[in-house]
Amino acid sequence: MEQGASFAKKQGALIALACAAAFAAPQAAVAAVATPDFSAGRGLTLSMDFVIGIASKNANGATAGDGSNTKRRTEVWSSSSSIYLKGSEKLNKGFLQGWGFVITWDFDPDEYNRRGANEVGQTVIGLQTTGGAFFLGVMDNPFKQIGSSNVAVGSSWGNGLSQSGNLGTPGLRTGTAKGGRTGDAESGAPGSTTSTMSFYRLNSNSINYYSPNFGGFKFYAQVVPGDSDIPAGKTTADTNAWSAAVTWDMGPFNVGYVYERRDDYFWGGVLTGNNFGAGTTAAGAGSESKDTGQVLTAGNTFGNFKLGGYYQKFDYSQSGANAALTDIEVDSWYLGLRWRSGAHEVGTFYFDADALDCDGRNIAGNNGVVLAAACSTDTGVKAYGIGYRYSVSKQLRLFASASRYDNESNAMYAGHSSAARVGLGNPTNPAGLKLTNFSVGVSGSF
């Protein structure tokens, strides 16, 4: 198959950029992966964070329907407000050092997104030992945590600056996957493109291990056991997923790498005419799929500046007599810069995704039209944004931001402000949208 720049070439470019910044000044690294501190011994604690703002969105250039006309929407939104309940007990008795739990409730009153509902986020119970932390439950996968550890901006900077629609997604209208392969109420109907294709996941059935620090190195693993779901046309199923990751953090510079593999998630059957890809024919008995995601991230702090980026690569491979589309490959990269001085903070990002690279037959376009060569044509995106934050106090920040997504005619990237969910463009076919987002608001934590 034809491909863009090689993995090694883009790895080298990202590492070279981060290493060049690493010699500037000895400051703290850009970010670190959050590890549940089961040996804190703080007893029961309650905390919260919130984001609320006003966003003005403008979309035009959709491939078909009313979305070809310019549409605007102004909304009050809150996409990252959460309450955390934590409990921990310190033991300090040899190998076993402590135990505890974490429960998170996420609130999002966006009418078009979750219609005022709330959900339980990370919910785990585990043990802290001299050999690392072992815990079970609902947990973000290493791809999501380590991949986002060096982003310069996020949802607390404004509605259009969240990276959850860029990191871990091939652009086929996928978002944050919650649950398993069958999905749940938040990630769409069972077998949706989000639940089967996204690598930006909150897994509800996970076994996790985080290692201690070994001279700056840390290791991470997550296993998601198979369930009893059987995809259409199959008589058996072996759905499971696992991730392995490593980070190295020494002073101003840090780097991380994640590899994730999933078996029998069967993305091909859910790509309909309104989502660029294959038809809806079931994979069939005897079929199998093996999908992999990789992300390399690096970051550095120098003076008042923080520089970070990532490169990610996905490979979706499916085999079977009825498999309409047998293979998709896509890669993308991100670079962000943040500056802070006193109460003032400025962050900016650039995101670029290559065109899809596909093998197979019966490749369908956005309206179900068979286009033999369309899979690798006009499926890329260029996105960029900038935000400003002012710290009113230790707990409270004011922000203003702007972002832009320039989708090619068959691409469907929209960041966290998905055009299909906010009433912009043609909700069933947002391919090719040019989406602009302006946000102002307030964020805080207590």
C-alpha positions in Angstrom: 0.0 0.0 0.0 1.1 3.6 -0.6 1.8 5.5 2.6 2.9 9.0 3.6 5.9 9.8 5.6 7.3 6.7 7.4 6.7 6.1 11.1 10.5 6.3 11.7 10.8 9.6 9.8 8.0 11.2 11.8 9.3 9.7 15.1 12.7 11.2 14.3 11.2 14.6 13.6 9.2 14.7 16.8 12.1 13.4 19.0 14.6 15.8 17.4 12.2 18.8 18.1 11.7 17.8 21.7 15.4 17.1 22.3 16.4 20.4 20.8 14.2 22.1 23.4 15.5 19.8 26.2 18.8 21.7 26.6 17.2 25.1 27.1 16.6 25.1 30.9 16.2 22.6 33.8 12.5 22.9 34.5 9.8 20.4 35.3 8.5 18.2 32.4 5.3 19.2 30.5 3.1 16.6 32.2 2.9 13.3 34.0 0.5 10.4 33.9 -1.9 10.5 36.9 -1.4 7.4 39.1 -4.1 6.5 41.7 -2.3 7.1 45.0 -3.7 4.3 47.1 -1.1 4.8 49.9 -1.8 8.5 50.5 -3.6 7.7 53.8 -5.8 10.7 53.6 -9.0 8.9 54.4 -12.1 10.1 52.5 -11.7 13.2 50.3 -14.0 15.1 48.0 -13.0 17.5 45.2 -14.3 18.9 42.0 -13.4 20.7 38.8 -15.7 22.6 36.4 -15.7 24.3 33.0 -18.6 26.5 31.7 -18.6 28.9 28.8 -20.3 30.3 25.8 -19.2 29.1 22.3 -20.0 30.5 18.9 -19.6 27.9 16.1 -19.7 28.3 12.4 -19.7 25.4 9.9 -19.7 25.3 6.1 -18.6 23.3 3.1 -20.2 19.9 3.9 -20.2 17.4 1.0 -24.0 17.2 0.7 -27.3 18.5 1.9 -28.0 21.6 3.9 -24.5 21.4 5.4 -23.1 22.9 2.2 -24.6 26.2 3.4 -23.0 28.2 6.3 -24.6 27.5 9.6 -24.0 29.1 13.0 -24.8 28.1 16.6 -24.3 29.8 19.9 -24.4 27.6 23.0 -23.7 27.5 26.7 -21.6 24.4 27.3 -19.8 22.5 30.0 -17.8 19.5 28.8 -15.4 18.7 31.6 -17.1 19.2 34.9 -16.5 16.4 37.5 -16.8 15.5 41.1 -14.2 13.1 42.7 -14.6 10.9 45.7 -11.4 9.2 46.9 -10.5 7.0 49.8 -7.1 5.6 50.8 -5.5 3.9 53.7 -1.8 3.7 54.3 -0.5 0.3 55.5 3.3 0.5 55.5 3.7 -3.2 56.2 6.3 -4.5 53.8 5.3 -5.4 50.3 1.7 -4.1 50.8 1.7 -0.4 51.4 -1.8 0.8 51.0 -5.2 0.4 49.4 -8.0 2.8 48.2 -10.6 3.7 45.6 -11.5 6.5 43.2 -15.0 7.4 42.0 -15.6 10.1 39.4 -18.9 11.6 38.3 -18.8 13.6 35.0 -21.4 16.2 34.2 -22.2 17.6 30.8 -25.4 19.6 30.4 -24.9 20.2 26.6 -28.4 19.5 25.2 -27.0 18.1 21.9 -24.3 16.0 23.6 -25.6 14.2 26.6 -29.0 16.0 27.1 -28.3 16.9 30.7 -27.2 13.4 31.8 -24.3 12.6 34.1 -22.1 9.5 34.1 -19.6 7.7 36.3 -16.1 8.2 35.0 -13.0 6.6 36.4 -14.1 4.1 39.1 -11.3 1.8 40.5 -10.2 0.0 43.6 -6.7 -1.2 44.1 -3.6 -1.8 46.0 -0.3 0.0 46.3 2.8 -2.2 46.7 6.5 -1.9 46.5 6.2 -3.5 43.1 3.7 -0.9 41.8 0.0 -0.2 41.8 -2.6 -2.9 40.8 -6.2 -1.9 40.3 -9.5 -2.9 38.7 -12.5 -1.1 37.3 -13.4 1.8 34.9 -10.1 3.4 33.8 -8.7 5.4 30.9 -6.4 3.4 28.8 -2.7 4.2 28.5 -3.2 5.5 25.0 -5.5 8.2 26.3 -3.4 9.1 29.3 0.1 9.0 28.0 -0.9 10.3 24.5 -2.4 13.4 26.0 0.3 14.0 28.6 2.1 16.6 26.4 -0.8 18.4 24.8 -0.6 22.2 25.3 -4.3 23.0 25.6 -7.5 21.1 26.4 -11.2 21.5 27.2 -10.4 23.8 30.1 -9.2 26.3 27.5 -12.4 26.3 25.5 -14.8 24.1 23.6 -12.8 24.0 20.5 -9.4 23.2 22.1 -10.1 19.7 23.5 -8.0 17.0 21.9 -10.4 14.1 22.5 -11.5 14.3 18.9 -8.0 14.2 17.5 -6.0 11.8 19.7 -6.9 8.2 19.2 -9.2 8.7 16.3 -9.0 7.9 12.5 -11.5 10.7 11.8 -14.5 8.5 11.0 -16.8 10.5 13.3 -15.2 8.7 16.3 -15.0 10.3 19.8 -14.3 9.2 23.3 -15.1 5.5 23.6 -16.7 4.6 26.9 -17.5 1.0 27.8 -16.3 -1.9 25.5 -16.7 -3.0 21.9 -20.5 -2.9 22.3 -20.4 0.7 23.5 -22.9 2.3 25.9 -25.3 5.2 26.0 -22.4 7.7 26.0 -20.4 6.3 23.1 -23.3 5.6 20.8 -25.2 2.5 19.7 -23.5 -0.9 20.1 -21.0 -1.4 17.3 -20.7 2.3 16.5 -17.5 3.7 14.9 -16.6 5.2 18.3 -16.9 2.0 20.3 -15.1 -0.1 17.7 -12.5 2.3 16.2 -11.5 4.9 18.8 -8.2 4.4 20.8 -9.1 7.3 23.1 -11.0 5.1 25.6 -12.5 4.9 29.1 -12.7 1.1 29.5 -15.3 -0.2 31.9 -13.8 -3.7 32.2 -10.1 -3.2 32.9 -7.2 -4.7 34.8 -4.4 -2.3 35.3 -0.8 -2.2 36.5 1.5 1.0 36.9 5.1 0.4 37.9 7.3 2.3 40.3 9.8 4.8 39.0 13.0 3.1 37.8 15.5 5.9 37.2 13.0 8.0 35.3 11.3 5.0 33.6 7.7 3.9 34.4 5.8 1.0 32.8 2.0 0.7 32.3 -0.3 -2.1 31.3 -4.0 -2.5 30.8 -6.0 -5.7 29.9 -9.6 -5.6 28.8 -10.9 -9.2 28.9 -13.2 -10.5 26.2 -17.0 -10.4 26.7 -19.9 -12.5 25.5 -20.8 -10.3 22.6 -20.8 -12.0 19.2 -20.7 -9.8 16.1 -23.3 -10.4 13.4 -22.5 -13.3 11.2 -20.1 -15.0 13.6 -20.7 -18.1 15.8 -17.9 -17.4 18.2 -16.1 -14.2 19.5 -12.8 -13.5 21.1 -13.1 -9.8 21.7 -10.3 -8.5 23.9 -7.8 -5.7 24.1 -4.5 -4.9 25.8 -2.1 -2.0 26.1 1.6 -1.7 27.0 3.4 1.5 27.6 6.6 3.1 28.9 7.5 6.7 29.8 10.8 8.3 30.7 10.8 11.6 32.6 14.0 13.3 33.7 13.8 17.0 34.5 12.7 19.2 31.7 12.3 16.4 29.1 9.9 13.5 28.9 9.0 10.9 26.3 6.4 8.1 26.2 5.3 5.3 23.9 2.1 3.2 23.9 1.1 0.1 21.9 -2.4 -1.2 22.0 -3.9 -4.2 20.2 -7.6 -5.2 19.9 -9.0 -8.5 18.6 -12.4 -8.9 16.9 -13.8 -5.4 17.4 -15.1 -5.6 13.7 -15.2 -2.0 12.7 -16.1 -2.8 9.1 -19.7 -3.7 9.8 -20.5 -0.3 11.3 -19.3 2.0 8.5 -22.4 3.0 6.7 -23.0 5.2 3.7 -23.1 8.3 6.0 -19.7 7.4 7.5 -16.9 7.2 5.0 -15.8 3.6 4.6 -17.4 0.2 3.9 -20.9 -1.1 3.6 -22.9 -2.8 6.4 -22.4 -6.4 5.3 -21.6 -8.6 8.3 -18.1 -10.0 8.6 -19.3 -13.6 8.4 -18.4 -16.8 10.3 -14.7 -17.5 10.4 -13.8 -13.8 10.1 -11.4 -12.0 12.4 -10.0 -8.6 13.0 -6.8 -7.3 14.6 -6.4 -3.6 15.2 -3.4 -1.8 16.6 -2.7 1.8 17.7 0.6 3.4 18.5 1.4 6.8 19.9 4.8 8.4 20.6 4.8 11.6 22.7 7.5 14.0 23.8 7.6 17.2 25.7 9.9 19.7 27.3 9.7 22.8 29.5 12.2 25.7 29.0 11.8 28.9 30.9 8.2 30.1 30.7 7.5 27.8 27.7 6.2 24.3 27.5 6.6 22.4 24.2 4.9 19.1 23.5 3.7 16.8 20.7 2.7 13.4 19.6 2.7 11.1 16.5 0.1 8.3 16.3 -0.5 5.5 13.8 -3.5 3.2 13.5 -3.9 -0.1 11.6 -7.3 -1.7 11.3 -7.0 -5.2 9.7 -10.0 -7.4 9.0 -10.3 -10.8 7.2 -13.3 -12.8 6.1 -15.3 -13.8 3.1 -17.8 -10.9 3.5 -15.3 -8.3 4.8 -16.1 -5.3 2.6 -13.1 -3.3 3.6 -10.1 -5.4 4.8 -7.6 -2.8 5.9 -7.3 0.9 6.9 -4.1 2.6 7.9 -3.8 6.3 9.0 -1.4 8.4 10.9 -1.5 12.0 12.3 0.6 14.3 14.4 0.2 17.2 16.9 2.4 20.0 18.1 1.5 22.4 20.9 3.2 25.3 22.7 2.2 26.9 26.0 3.6 30.1 27.7 2.9 31.2 31.2 4.0 34.3 33.2 2.3 35.1 36.5 -1.4 35.0 36.1 -1.3 35.0 32.3 -1.2 31.9 30.1 -1.3 31.4 26.3 -1.5 28.0 24.5 -1.6 27.0 20.8 -1.7 23.8 18.8 -1.5 22.4 15.3 -2.9 19.0 14.3 -2.4 17.3 10.9 -3.9 13.9 9.7 -2.9 12.1 6.6 -5.3 10.6 4.1 -6.6 7.1 4.9 -4.7 4.2 3.2 -7.0 1.3 2.4 -7.2 -2.1 0.9 -10.4 -4.0 0.1 -13.4 -4.0 -2.2 -16.9 -2.4 -2.2 -15.4 0.8 -0.8 -18.3 3.3 -0.3 -18.3 7.0 -0.3 -20.1 9.4 2.0 -23.6 8.7 0.5 -23.1 5.0 -0.1 -21.7 5.6 -3.6 -19.0 3.1 -4.5 -15.8 5.0 -5.2 -13.0 2.6 -5.9 -10.2 5.0 -5.1 -11.9 7.3 -2.6 -10.6 5.8 0.5 -7.2 7.4 0.1 -8.6 10.6 -1.4 -9.4 13.8 0.5 -9.6 12.2 3.9 -7.1 14.4 5.7 -7.5 17.5 8.0 -5.5 20.4 9.2 -6.6 21.9 12.6 -5.2 24.7 14.7 -6.2 26.8 17.7 -5.1 29.3 20.3 -6.3 30.1 23.8 -5.7 32.6 26.6 -6.3 32.0 30.4 -6.1 34.4 33.3 -5.8 33.1 36.9 -8.2 35.1 39.1 -7.1 33.0 42.1 -5.5 29.6 42.8 -8.9 27.9 42.0 -10.4 30.1 39.3 -9.4 30.9 35.7 -11.0 33.0 32.9 -10.4 31.9 29.3 -10.9 32.8 25.7 -10.0 30.7 22.7 -10.5 30.1 18.9 -10.0 27.0 16.8 -10.4 26.0 13.1 -10.8 22.6 11.5 -10.2 22.4 7.7 -11.5 19.0 6.6 -10.9 17.7 3.2 -14.0 16.7 1.3 -14.2 13.2 2.7 -12.8 13.9 6.2 -14.9 14.1 9.4 -12.6 15.6 12.2 -14.2 18.1 14.5 -12.4 18.0 17.8 -14.7 17.8 20.8 -17.2 20.2 19.1 -18.5 17.5 16.7 -20.6 19.1 14.0 -23.0 16.1 14.1 -23.8 16.7 17.8 -24.2 20.5 17.8 -26.6 20.9 14.9 -24.1 22.3 12.4 -24.0 21.1 8.9 -25.8 17.9 7.9 -25.9 15.8 11.1 -25.9 12.5 9.2 -23.1 13.5 6.8 -20.7 16.1 8.2 -17.8 15.2 5.8 -15.9 18.1 4.5 -16.9 20.7 7.1 -14.9 23.8 7.8 -15.6 24.3 11.5 -14.7 27.5 13.4 -15.2 27.8 17.1 -14.9 30.8 19.5 -15.2 30.3 23.2 -15.2 32.4 26.4 -15.8 31.1 29.9 -14.5 30.2 33.3 -12.9 27.0 34.8 -11.9 26.1 38.3 -11.2 23.4 40.9 -11.9 22.9 44.6 
